């Protein structure tokens, strides 16, 4: 409530009240974590309680987890769902309300799809595909007392707000955020919403070499569209194929978290993306089973690791390493611990403010893997000379028992890198 009160005060222009409630939220967060967050990074009501998924989901949902620990808490939650519960969210109605958006927001959209489509108990797919329900149950078992309950209806909100990516940025959808998530196992999504300004459409479809995105922004509204970073992004809605940044009504606004963001006016826009920075993975049509295999877990981990580098957030990169993990680049001294690893990542994103990391491949097991990558960027950071750099390499990973990187040995052609970095125009 303190966070909601602060946001309401900001919307009303009452900055003093907003500041007061922000301070209150900070105090609540500190006290909450002191009481419930254990030294092992797990939220529990009592020290002897087992790991409970909902106990991790709610602090993540309400932004109570310390920023430095958010990735690790989300990783433990994902691991529990995948490895201990075979892709099921072991939750009641409260946890079910938040588990899908929490998984998606923390980089686990593919796992959220797995949870949503499991056809054995507990799960929505168990109701629809196995039991033949045409409405929502009151509880997961087949003998649920009521079969017309909206208790578990949050999955529909996830369809619209995450898979289609539709959210209002201003009252009455005067400004619309369109940020669709495209997890492996799902080939296409189309959502329409009849707003007070007219119909809003967000649709996407995976292709053999990329993805196509179709958006309609109604009259007297503006949209902000987030598209996966790609080597080529074309807009064809005008009838002429051209780079999206130069298309009528389209302005490239930013690049963040592996996504390119465009501001658009009202109209119908069609985007074609090729050469994706992070491969989306073609859907299997069935969904819901791949995340339980070692290869799928490894690909999921590498995909999210790539997105972390593209987010330009050093702490997010370091969150994929064990607390005592190490990162060694070529023949340099290893960076040991998350803070030191974050410093390495910070060096790259500072040198290349527009840095894009492309995942070229991943192979291995739950114990060891090789991650292949290509870095593309412009040396335009402090003292930069504007040189374009494209360098490929790989990391050899060794994992700990929790699935985080315990040791990474990185390799690339240092001479070629320096040559591109310092080349004279």
N, C-alpha and C positions, 0 to 999 in steps of 0.2 A: 504493500500500500504506500509506503514511503516513496518508492520509485515512481509509482503512478501519480502520486500527489506532486512530485517534483516536475514530472513531464506536463501535467495539467497546468501548473503554475507557469512554466515556460511558454506553453501555448497561449496563455492569457497575458503574457508580457510581464508577469510578476517575478522578476529575477530574484528579489530578496527572498520570497517564499521558496522559490526553486532551490536556491542555495541552502536554505535551512533544511529542506527535506533531503537534499543530496547528502548533507552532513549526517542526518539521522540514518539514512540508508547505509552510509559507511560504517556507522557505529553498530548497526544491526548485523551487518556482514561480518565485522570483526568478532562480535560476541557469538554469532552463529558458528563460525569456524572454530573458535576456541572451544566451544562445547561439543561439536559433532564431528569435526574433521580429525581423524586419527593420524598418528605419526607415520602410518603406512600409506597415507593419502586416500584412505577409504572413509566415507561418511557412514557413521553408525549412531544409533541412539544410545546403545550400551556397548561397552568395550568387548563383551563376549559374544556379541551378535555376529551371525554370518554375513557375508556380502549380500546386500539386497539391492536390486537394480533401481527400484524407485528412490531409494535413499541417495543414489548418485544422480538420477535423472532430474529431480526437483532442484537441487542447488545449481545444476547446469542451466536449467530452464529459467531460473530467476536471477541469474548472473551473480550468484553468491560465491562461486568458486574463485579463489585468488588467481589472477591472470597467469602467473607462472606455473600453476598446477592444473589449469583447465584442460590442456591437451592430455596430460597423464590420466586425469579422472575419466575423460571421455574414452581413452584407450582401454582402460580397465573395464568400463561398462561394455564397450564393443567386444572385448575379449570374452567376458562372461556370457554375453548373448551368443557369440559364435561357438565357443569351444565347450562351454558347460551346459548350454541349453539348446544346442543344435539350431541356432538361428531364431530362437523364440524370445520374445520379450516376456519375461516371467513377472508380470505386473498385474495389478488390479486396475480399477477405473481411473484412479488418480495418475498412476504411472502411464497408463495407456493414452491419457490426454496429451502427454508431452514427449513420449519416447520417440516418435517419428520425427517431429521437428528438431528435437535435441540431437538425434543422430545425424540428421542432415546438416544442421548448423555447425557441427563439429567435424565435418568432412567424411561422414559415413552414410552418404545417401544410398549407396548400393546395399548396405546392411539394412537401412530403413526399408528398402524395397523387399528384401528378404523377409523381414519381420512381417510386413504387410501382406505377403503372399503365401506364407506357410499354410499348408492345408491340413495340418494335424493340430491338435489342441496344445496350447492355447493360441488363438489367432483369428483374425477376421476371415481368412481363407478357409479355416475350419468350418465356420458358420456357412459361408456362401457355397464353397465347392464340395465339401464333404457332407454337410448336413442339409444343404439345400435351403437354408434360411433366405428369406427375401427382405428381412428387416433385421435390426440389431438386437442381440440378446442382452439380458441384464447381467449375465455372468458368462464365463467361457464354456463351462460344461454343456453337454448336449441336453441335459435335463434342466437348463436354466428356467426359472419360474416365469419370466416374461420374454416374449420375442418381439416386443415393440418398444424398445428402450433407446433413448438417445445417449445413454451414459458413455458409450464407446464411439460416438460419432465424430470425434476429433480427426479421424482418418480422412474424412471428406475435406476438412480444412487443409490438411496436408496436401491433398490432391491439388487444390487451387493455389495455395500459397507457396508450395515448394516445387512440386513436379511441373506445374504450369508457371509458377513464379509470380502470380498476380497479387499485388498489395497496393493499397492507396498510400500516396505520399502527402496528400492534402485532402481536406473534406470534400465529399461528393466526387471523388476521383478526378479532381481538377488536375492533379499530377499522379501518374501511375508508375509504379515500379514493376518491371517485368524481368525477373531473374530466374529462369527455369533451370531446374536440376535435371541432369540426364544420366541416370545411373546405368551401369551395365545390367543387362537383363530386361531392359525396357526399350522398345524400338521407337515409340512415338507417343505423343500426348497432344490433345487438343482440348482447350477449355474456353468457354464463352461465359461472359457475365453481362447481364443487362443493367448497366448503371443508369443513374439519372441523366447522364449525358449521352447515352447511347451504348451500343454493344461494344464490349472489349473482347478481343480475341488474342490468345497466346497459344501457338501451336508449334511443335517441332517434330522433326522426323530424321532419324539417322540414315545416312547413305553409305555406300561402299567406301567413299573417300572423305567423309566429313559429316555434316549435318545441315539441314535446311530449317529455317525458322520463319514463321509467318505471324505477323503482329498487326492488329487493328487498334488504333487509338481513336476514340470518338471525337466529334466536333467539340471545340472549346475545351480541349484537354491537351496535356503534354505527357510524353512518356519518357522513361529512362530505361533503356534496354541493355541487359548484361549478356554478352555472348562469350562463349569459350574462346580464349586466345588461339589464333590460328595464323598460318602464314598468309592466307588469302581470305578476306571477308568481302563478299560482293553483295550489292543491293540490286534487286531486279524488279522491284515493285513498280517502277516507273515505265517498265517495258524495255528499258535499256540496261544491260548489265554493266556495272561500274563499281569501283572501290567504294565501300560503304561510307567512308569518311567524306567523300565528295559528292554523295548522292543528294538529290533535292530533299530538303527537310530534315537532313541527318547531320549531326555534329558529333564528332568524337570528343567525349568529355574527359575520360580518364582510363587508366589501366590499373587494375588492382586484383589481387588474389587469383591470378590466372585468368582474368576476364577482361574483355574490352567493353567499355561502357559508352553508349551512344545516347544523346538527347535527341528526341524527335518531336515534331508537331503532330497534329491530328492527321490521320491518313492510314493507308494500307501499305505495309512494308514487308518485303520478302528478302531474306538474307540467305546466302549460300556460303558455307564455311568449308575450306579445304586445308589440309596440313595442320591439324589440330595439335596444340602444344602437348596436351594430355589426351591420349586416345580414349574415346568414350566407351568403346567396346560395343559390338553389335549385340542386340538382344537375342535371347534364345526363345522368346515367346512365352516360355513357361515361368521364368523367374523363380526366385525363392529357394533354390537349392544350391547354387554355385558357391555361395559364401562358406559352405562347410568344408570345402576342399582346400588343401594346402596351397595349391597354385592360385586359387581365387583369392585367398587371404593375402598371399604375397603380392599379387597384382594390385589388390586394393591398397595395401600399405604403400607400395611404390607410387601409385597414382596420387595418394594424398600427400606423400612426401614431395612429389613434384609440384603439386599445387601450393604447398607451404613455401617452397622457394619462390614461386611466381607471386606469392602474396607480399614478398619483400618484408616479411616479419621474421627477424632472426630468432626470436623466442619460439615461434611456431616451428621453425626448422629444428631447433634444439630439442623440442618436445618429443621428437621421434627417437631420441637417444635415451638410453638408460641414464639415471642420475650420475653414475660413474663411467658413462660411455666415453669413447674417444673417437676423434676424427683426425686422420693423418692424410695430408695432401702431398703426393709424390715423395720426395726425400726429406720433407720438413719435419719439425718436431710435432708430435701429436697434440691436439687440443683435447684436454681431459676435463670432463664435466660439462654440464649444459651451458654454463655461463661462458666458458672458453669456446665452445662450439658455436654459440650464438655470435661471438665476436668474429669468428671466421666467416659466418654467413653475412654478418654486417659489412665486412670488408668487400665482399662481392657486390652486394646490392647498393653500396655507396659508390663504388667505382662505376657500376652500370645501373643508373636509375631506371632505365627501361628494360632491365634484364628479363629475359624469357628463358625458362628451362624447358627443354623438350625431352620427354621420356622416350628413348629409342628402344628400350626393351628391358625385361626383367626375367631372370631365371634362377632356379635354386630350390631350396627347401625351407622348412620352418627353422632350421638351424643356421644355414649359410645361404647367401644369395649374391648374385652379381647384378648390379643396377647400371644400365648404360644410358648416357645422357648427352645432349648437345646444348651448350650455352650460347645464346644469341643476345647481343646487347651493344650499346654505344658507350664508349669511354667518355662520358660527359659529367662525371662527378667532380669533386674538388681537384683542381689541377688537370682535369681531363683535356684531351686534345680532339675529341669528337670522332675518333676512329671507330669504325664498325668492327666488331669481333664475333667470330663464330668458331667455337672450339668444341670438340667432342672428347669424351672420356668415359670412365666407369668407376664405380665404387664396389669394393668387395666388403660385404656385410657379414658380421657374425652376430646372431641374436642372443639375448638372454632368455630366461625362462618365461618372462612376461611378454615376449614378442617385440621388445624394443631393441634398437641397435646397440650392442655392447661395444663393438669395434667396427670402424669403417676405414678402409684403406683406399684413398682416392688416387686415380692416375689420369694424367693427360699430358700432351706434348707441351712442356713448359717453354721450349724454344719457339715453337710456332705461336704460342700464346703471346709471348713477349714481342715477337716480330709484328704480330697484328696490332698489339697494344701501342707500340711505339712507331709504327710505320709513318713515314713522311708522306703528306698528300702531294 
